[in-house]
Amino acid sequence: MAVKIRLKRMGKIRSPHYRIVVMDSRSKRDGRAIEEIGIYHPKNDPSVIRVDSERAQYWLGVGAQPTETVIALFKASGDWQKFSGDKSPSGIKPQPEPVDKVARFNAALAEADDEPATGAISTKKKKAAEAEVETEAVEAVADEA
């Protein structure tokens, strides 16, 4: 029996999610899988690649043929380097902690209240400065009299 490791599409039209599955090569494209060994969510930021490394190594060891896309995912997760004995580092970099969008928005608002970094003065602050200069001038004239 020839075995392939391929992606099985799940999800909606503009929200694809994939399962990394082991299938008999004679089965239909969307047919029944022998085993699910991972997931891939390309639309997330950063994209999610989760592979059961132990099972992937087993299936590669018994001769399962991965598709080109699955090889790329295995290279990113480091499983292909384990299988081939390659000493090059895996393509996955540590993923940063997800940023809270509300906190980022509030920080941007707080920064907008301050003067811009370019040295330009907002119209609100310009009017306040002009009003202050006028009051100083009126006070100076009043002091002279």
C-alpha positions as CSV (number, residue, x, y, z in Angstrom):
1,M,0.0,0.0,0.0
2,A,1.4,3.4,-1.0
3,V,0.9,6.1,1.6
4,K,1.0,9.8,1.1
5,I,1.1,12.7,3.6
6,R,-0.9,15.6,2.3
7,L,-3.1,18.6,3.3
8,K,-6.8,18.2,3.7
9,R,-8.7,21.5,3.3
10,M,-11.2,22.5,6.0
11,G,-12.9,25.7,6.9
12,K,-14.8,28.3,4.9
13,I,-14.1,30.0,1.5
14,R,-11.9,32.8,2.8
15,S,-10.9,31.2,6.0
16,P,-8.9,28.1,5.0
17,H,-7.7,25.6,7.7
18,Y,-5.8,22.5,6.8
19,R,-5.2,19.2,8.5
20,I,-1.9,17.3,7.7
21,V,-3.1,13.8,7.2
22,V,-1.7,10.4,6.2
23,M,-3.8,8.8,3.4
24,D,-3.7,5.8,1.1
25,S,-2.5,7.2,-2.3
26,R,-5.4,5.4,-4.1
27,S,-8.1,7.2,-2.0
28,K,-10.0,10.2,-3.2
29,R,-8.6,13.7,-2.6
30,D,-11.2,14.4,0.2
31,G,-11.4,10.7,1.1
32,R,-11.0,9.1,4.5
33,A,-7.6,9.7,6.2
34,I,-5.6,7.0,8.0
35,E,-4.4,9.4,10.6
36,E,-4.3,13.2,11.3
37,I,-0.8,14.2,12.3
38,G,-1.0,18.0,12.4
39,I,-2.8,21.3,11.5
40,Y,-2.0,24.4,9.5
41,H,-3.8,27.7,9.8
42,P,-2.3,30.1,7.2
43,K,-4.6,33.1,7.8
44,N,-3.6,33.5,11.5
45,D,-1.0,36.1,12.3
46,P,1.5,34.5,12.6
47,S,0.4,31.4,10.9
48,V,-0.1,28.2,13.0
49,I,1.8,25.0,12.1
50,R,1.4,22.2,14.7
51,V,2.8,18.8,13.8
52,D,2.9,15.6,16.0
53,S,6.6,15.1,15.4
54,E,6.7,11.6,16.7
55,R,3.9,10.4,14.3
56,A,5.4,12.3,11.4
57,Q,8.8,10.7,11.9
58,Y,7.1,7.3,12.1
59,W,5.2,7.7,8.8
60,L,8.3,9.2,7.0
61,G,10.3,6.3,8.3
62,V,7.9,3.6,6.9
63,G,8.0,5.3,3.5
64,A,5.1,7.7,3.3
65,Q,5.6,10.3,0.6
66,P,4.8,13.9,1.6
67,T,3.6,16.4,-1.0
68,E,5.8,19.4,-1.7
69,T,3.6,21.6,0.5
70,V,3.9,19.2,3.4
71,I,7.6,19.1,3.0
72,A,7.7,22.9,3.2
73,L,5.6,22.7,6.4
74,F,7.9,20.0,7.8
75,K,10.9,22.1,7.1
76,A,9.3,25.0,8.9
77,S,8.6,22.9,11.9
78,G,12.0,21.2,11.9
79,D,10.6,17.7,11.3
80,W,12.1,17.4,7.9
81,Q,15.6,18.2,9.3
82,K,15.2,15.4,11.9
83,F,14.1,12.9,9.2
84,S,16.8,13.8,6.7
85,G,19.6,14.2,9.3
86,D,20.2,17.8,8.0
87,K,21.9,20.0,10.6
88,S,20.5,23.3,9.3
89,P,18.2,25.2,11.7
90,S,14.5,25.0,11.4
91,G,12.6,27.8,9.6
92,I,10.4,28.6,12.6
93,K,11.4,31.6,14.6
94,P,10.0,32.1,18.1
95,Q,6.5,33.6,17.7
96,P,5.9,36.8,19.6
97,E,3.2,37.0,22.1
98,P,-0.1,38.1,20.5
99,V,-0.7,41.9,20.9
100,D,-3.9,43.0,22.4
101,K,-5.5,45.1,19.7
102,V,-7.5,47.3,22.1
103,A,-4.3,48.1,24.1
104,R,-2.5,48.9,20.9
105,F,-5.3,51.2,19.8
106,N,-5.4,53.0,23.2
107,A,-1.7,53.5,23.1
108,A,-2.0,55.0,19.6
109,L,-4.7,57.4,20.9
110,A,-2.5,58.4,23.9
111,E,0.4,59.1,21.5
112,A,-1.9,61.1,19.2
113,D,-2.7,63.4,22.1
114,D,1.0,64.2,22.5
115,E,2.9,66.4,20.0
116,P,3.9,64.5,16.8
117,A,7.4,63.2,16.6
118,T,8.0,65.3,13.4
119,G,8.0,68.6,15.4
120,A,4.8,69.7,13.9
121,I,2.2,71.2,16.2
122,S,-1.4,70.1,16.1
123,T,-4.0,72.8,15.3
124,K,-5.5,72.4,18.8
125,K,-2.1,73.1,20.5
126,K,-1.4,75.9,18.0
127,K,-4.6,77.7,18.9
128,A,-3.9,77.2,22.6
129,A,-0.4,78.7,22.2
130,E,-1.8,81.7,20.2
131,A,-4.4,82.3,22.8
132,E,-1.7,82.3,25.5
133,V,0.4,84.8,23.6
134,E,-2.6,87.1,23.2
135,T,-3.4,87.0,26.9
136,E,0.2,87.8,27.7
137,A,0.1,90.7,25.3
138,V,-3.1,92.0,26.9
139,E,-1.6,91.7,30.4
140,A,1.5,93.5,29.3
141,V,-0.5,96.4,27.9
142,A,-2.6,96.5,31.1
143,D,0.6,96.6,33.2
144,E,1.9,99.5,31.3
145,A,-1.2,101.5,31.8
